[in-house]
Amino acid sequence: MLVLGVSWLILAPLCLWLLLRGNGATRLGSVVALAGLEAATIWVNSTVRLPPAPAAAQPAVMAAPAAGAAGHTAACAARLPAPELARPDRRQGELHAVTLFWRAAADECGTATVVLRRENRGVKVWLHEGPVKRRPGGARTLPVSVADGVASTRVRLAPPLPGKGAFRAIDGRTGRPITLR
């Protein structure tokens, strides 16, 4: 591998220079050398077998879900959780995201489908967990985190809401305001 890397560093610029400045035979030799380097690279990459990554280095999404209230189960029931708390994320005077919190179920889903509709200085929020029969327009499926019996998901606002004024979050199904934190 090291020899191949050094060959690329030395031969590739030389071959390119000869392609531009050389005569017919040197140009042909340059093309053959570059093709040989490419073929050698493909062959070396096809023969290298990397060991499997240790379990700690694998992403959390690939890990098997844990059962119980602290984790997510593979099969979760369809439900419509009511967001109880919203935490706005402001940067440079603009509202970039909202984190929504609700009571976690024993069979909490690993994802939630969220629909946001902008309304003046706020948003209306609809949450759905589990399989969705008809996906509404503008729906996003986002990961859900669970800690101490509380589920949460972070929803980015694109484009951000400008200004530092009052922000309101409203439950789309009930019309009730969601408490801000």
C-alpha positions as CSV (number, residue, x, y, z in Angstrom):
1,M,0.0,0.0,0.0
2,L,2.8,2.4,0.9
3,V,4.6,1.7,-2.4
4,L,1.4,2.3,-4.3
5,G,0.8,5.6,-2.6
6,V,4.4,6.8,-3.2
7,S,4.1,5.6,-6.8
8,W,1.0,7.8,-7.2
9,L,2.7,10.8,-5.7
10,I,5.7,10.5,-8.0
11,L,4.4,9.0,-11.2
12,A,1.1,10.8,-11.6
13,P,2.5,14.4,-11.9
14,L,5.3,13.1,-14.1
15,C,2.9,11.3,-16.4
16,L,0.6,14.3,-16.6
17,W,3.6,16.5,-17.5
18,L,4.7,14.1,-20.1
19,L,1.2,13.9,-21.5
20,L,1.3,17.7,-22.1
21,R,5.0,18.1,-23.2
22,G,6.1,14.7,-24.6
23,N,6.1,13.2,-28.0
24,G,3.8,10.3,-29.2
25,A,5.8,7.5,-27.5
26,T,6.1,9.2,-24.2
27,R,2.4,10.2,-24.2
28,L,1.5,6.5,-24.8
29,G,3.9,5.4,-22.0
30,S,2.3,8.0,-19.6
31,V,-1.2,6.7,-20.4
32,V,-0.1,3.1,-19.8
33,A,1.6,4.0,-16.5
34,L,-1.5,5.9,-15.2
35,A,-3.8,3.0,-16.3
36,G,-1.4,0.6,-14.5
37,L,-1.5,2.7,-11.3
38,E,-5.3,2.7,-11.4
39,A,-5.5,-1.0,-12.0
40,A,-3.1,-1.7,-9.1
41,T,-5.1,0.6,-6.9
42,I,-8.4,-1.3,-7.7
43,W,-6.7,-4.6,-7.2
44,V,-5.2,-3.7,-3.8
45,N,-8.6,-2.3,-2.6
46,S,-10.4,-5.4,-3.6
47,T,-7.9,-7.7,-1.7
48,V,-7.9,-5.7,1.5
49,R,-10.2,-7.1,4.2
50,L,-10.8,-4.8,7.1
51,P,-11.6,-6.3,10.5
52,P,-15.1,-5.6,11.7
53,A,-15.5,-2.5,13.8
54,P,-15.7,-3.0,17.6
55,A,-19.2,-2.7,19.1
56,A,-18.4,0.6,20.8
57,A,-17.3,2.2,17.5
58,Q,-20.5,1.3,15.7
59,P,-23.1,4.1,15.4
60,A,-26.0,4.0,17.9
61,V,-28.5,3.6,15.0
62,M,-26.9,0.2,14.1
63,A,-27.1,-1.1,17.7
64,A,-29.9,-3.4,18.6
65,P,-32.7,-1.6,20.5
66,A,-33.1,-2.3,24.1
67,A,-36.4,-3.2,25.6
68,G,-38.1,-1.3,28.4
69,A,-38.9,2.3,29.2
70,A,-35.3,3.4,28.8
71,G,-34.9,2.1,25.3
72,H,-36.8,1.6,22.1
73,T,-38.4,-1.6,21.2
74,A,-38.5,-2.9,17.6
75,A,-42.3,-3.1,17.5
76,C,-44.0,0.0,18.9
77,A,-47.7,0.8,19.0
78,A,-49.1,3.6,16.9
79,R,-50.0,6.5,19.1
80,L,-50.4,10.3,19.0
81,P,-48.4,11.7,21.9
82,A,-49.2,15.2,23.1
83,P,-46.1,17.5,23.4
84,E,-46.0,18.8,26.9
85,L,-42.9,21.0,26.7
86,A,-41.0,22.8,23.9
87,R,-37.5,24.3,24.1
88,P,-36.6,26.8,21.4
89,D,-33.0,26.8,20.1
90,R,-32.0,30.4,19.2
91,R,-28.8,31.4,17.5
92,Q,-27.8,34.9,16.4
93,G,-31.3,36.2,17.1
94,E,-33.0,33.5,14.9
95,L,-35.0,30.5,16.0
96,H,-33.3,27.5,14.3
97,A,-34.9,24.5,16.0
98,V,-37.5,23.4,18.6
99,T,-37.0,20.4,20.9
100,L,-40.3,18.8,21.8
101,F,-40.8,16.7,25.0
102,W,-43.6,14.3,26.0
103,R,-44.2,11.3,28.4
104,A,-42.5,8.2,27.1
105,A,-44.4,5.0,26.7
106,A,-43.1,1.6,27.8
107,D,-42.9,0.6,24.1
108,E,-41.6,4.0,22.9
109,C,-40.8,4.2,19.2
110,G,-37.3,5.1,18.0
111,T,-38.8,7.6,15.6
112,A,-41.6,10.1,15.5
113,T,-43.3,11.7,12.5
114,V,-43.6,15.4,13.1
115,V,-45.5,18.0,11.1
116,L,-44.9,21.7,11.8
117,R,-47.1,24.5,10.4
118,R,-45.8,28.1,10.9
119,E,-48.3,30.5,12.3
120,N,-47.3,34.2,13.0
121,R,-44.6,34.0,15.7
122,G,-45.0,30.3,16.4
123,V,-45.7,26.8,15.1
124,K,-48.5,24.3,15.3
125,V,-47.1,20.8,16.1
126,W,-48.5,17.3,15.3
127,L,-46.7,14.2,16.6
128,H,-47.3,10.6,15.5
129,E,-45.4,7.5,16.6
130,G,-45.5,4.1,14.9
131,P,-46.6,3.2,11.4
132,V,-48.2,6.0,9.4
133,K,-50.9,5.0,6.9
134,R,-51.1,8.3,5.1
135,R,-48.1,10.6,5.4
136,P,-49.1,14.3,5.4
137,G,-47.3,16.9,3.3
138,G,-44.3,18.4,5.1
139,A,-44.0,15.5,7.5
140,R,-40.6,14.6,8.8
141,T,-39.5,11.4,10.5
142,L,-37.1,12.2,13.3
143,P,-35.2,10.2,15.9
144,V,-36.6,10.0,19.5
145,S,-34.5,10.1,22.6
146,V,-35.8,8.8,25.9
147,A,-34.4,9.8,29.3
148,D,-36.0,9.4,32.8
149,G,-39.4,8.6,31.3
150,V,-39.5,11.6,29.0
151,A,-39.2,11.3,25.2
152,S,-37.9,14.1,23.0
153,T,-37.1,15.0,19.4
154,R,-35.4,18.0,17.9
155,V,-37.1,19.6,14.9
156,R,-35.1,22.0,12.7
157,L,-36.9,25.1,11.3
158,A,-35.9,25.8,7.7
159,P,-35.7,28.7,7.1
160,P,-35.2,29.9,10.7
161,L,-37.8,32.3,12.3
162,P,-36.2,35.8,12.5
163,G,-36.3,38.1,15.5
164,K,-36.1,37.7,19.2
165,G,-39.8,38.2,19.9
166,A,-42.3,36.0,21.7
167,F,-42.5,32.4,20.3
168,R,-45.5,30.2,20.7
169,A,-45.8,26.4,20.2
170,I,-49.3,25.0,19.9
171,D,-50.5,21.4,19.9
172,G,-52.1,21.0,16.4
173,R,-54.7,18.4,17.5
174,T,-56.0,20.2,20.7
175,G,-55.1,23.8,19.9
176,R,-53.6,24.2,23.4
177,P,-50.3,26.0,23.9
178,I,-47.2,23.9,24.7
179,T,-45.2,25.1,27.7
180,L,-41.9,26.7,26.7
181,R,-38.7,26.0,28.6
